[in-house]
Amino acid sequence: MRQYSIFLLALIFCMQAESNMALKELQKMLGRRQAYHTVIVNGKIVSRGEFNMTPEHCNLRYNIMKPIMDKYSRSFTLLDIGSAAGYFAIRSAADFDCTAVMMEQNYQPLQKICEANTDLNNLVFLNTRCDVKMLRCLGDCEHFDVIMALNVIHHFEEKWEACLDALMKLGDNLLIETPVKTTTGSVIGSKYLTQLNNAIQKRGGVILGEVPRWSSPKDPARIYHVKCPSKKLRYTRYDTVNPSAARNYPIESNYEEKFMHKKGQKLEWLKGMNLWTFKILNGTFPSTPVLKKSVLDVFKDDYKDFMIWNLILQGNEVKVIDQDEDWHPSARGLKDTLKALEVKPKPGSAINFY
Ligand SMILES: C[S@@+](CC[C@H](N)C(=O)[O-])C[C@H]1O[C@@H](n2cnc3c(N)ncnc32)[C@H](O)[C@@H]1O
């Protein structure tokens, strides 16, 4: 018992030290500037956010979206596209039994923000700028419960509608925030805002609330909820090279339960995303050493198909799936999985690690 207490204290000490170091590095990176959003690290506000992205403003927006997540009595997966400093995903990760996936490429402090949040074990960061093709591939092989696209669709400019349609195929509940008016003419994609707002409503988008726009507080931004009809996967893994392998894997999901139908079996769906998708989309948090440890932790000699694409990333931990057919003997699969974790991919392209 005493040994266990000492071990636990040592672990807490190490985690604290790791968080402090990441926080120091984050502060150094920010210099005298505030972070993009309010930044919360292990429950404490460490930056109030630039522009008007204050704790009050971020809290107001979060509370408009939270009732959708409150509906879940099961664990779920959230994807925040264009997450910037990650306020919304990180708050959700602290409040819910979810895996919170952030996709962003233009805000490098996010890596340190994830590293500093050592109290959370359910954060994932894809260090990627997505295009429409990537969103479509993602919707073909992953199914998210909540997708946040906050002030990001108009960044796709003339491709805004293709982006909206691809977002609607990513999962069940799409939360969109978008400016309403085109008053700030210099803003990227602003000439599409009226069309975008109309298109969201045409697709069944319900206005959850209106908030002052982050960059120009006099203009409103709307937060919509779109319930998406898409309920199937085409691939069981991110597959950019083999369209002939496309199939139909129906997804059955509600706020209490989630299953995938595959080869006549009804399989329980686990929260998180495929570790293979994480690698292909340049996932950088959790770090490779953390992932290697979690892979070694779940490895068993008698697995029949231990491979990177049969591992579900839930944050700092992975879970093993699909071990009922002999494809990759365990030892070889473990070696290849560890090797694949080392590869630095061109985001969106298949990894060739053989
Ligand atoms: C206006 S900011 C909004 C940040 C945050 N979602 C919010 O509403 O508070 C738009 C963010 O989307 C990111 N972004 C724009 N296009 C993107 C793309 N194609 N893929 C990923 N992120 C993108 C930008 O880097 C930026 O951080």
The ligand as a Gaussian input file, in Angstrom:
#p B3LYP/6-31G(d) Opt

LIG

0 1
 C      -11.910000      32.544000     -37.586000
 S      -10.971000      31.268000     -36.905000
 C      -12.158000      30.487000     -35.835000
 C      -11.544000      29.724000     -34.697000
 C      -12.549000      28.970000     -33.834000
 N      -13.179000      27.914000     -34.576000
 C      -13.590000      29.896000     -33.261000
 O      -14.641000      30.059000     -33.881000
 O      -13.377000      30.428000     -32.199000
 C      -10.858000      30.104000     -38.221000
 C       -9.859000      29.005000     -37.942000
 O      -10.041000      27.993000     -38.923000
 C       -8.771000      27.559000     -39.347000
 N       -8.938000      27.050000     -40.696000
 C       -9.272000      27.728000     -41.808000
 N       -9.324000      26.922000     -42.873000
 C       -9.020000      25.699000     -42.420000
 C       -8.884000      24.433000     -43.038000
 N       -9.069000      24.276000     -44.340000
 N       -8.549000      23.376000     -42.271000
 C       -8.345000      23.528000     -40.941000
 N       -8.472000      24.692000     -40.314000
 C       -8.782000      25.769000     -41.035000
 C       -7.897000      28.790000     -39.283000
 O       -6.526000      28.451000     -39.183000
 C       -8.432000      29.472000     -38.032000
 O       -7.745000      29.061000     -36.884000

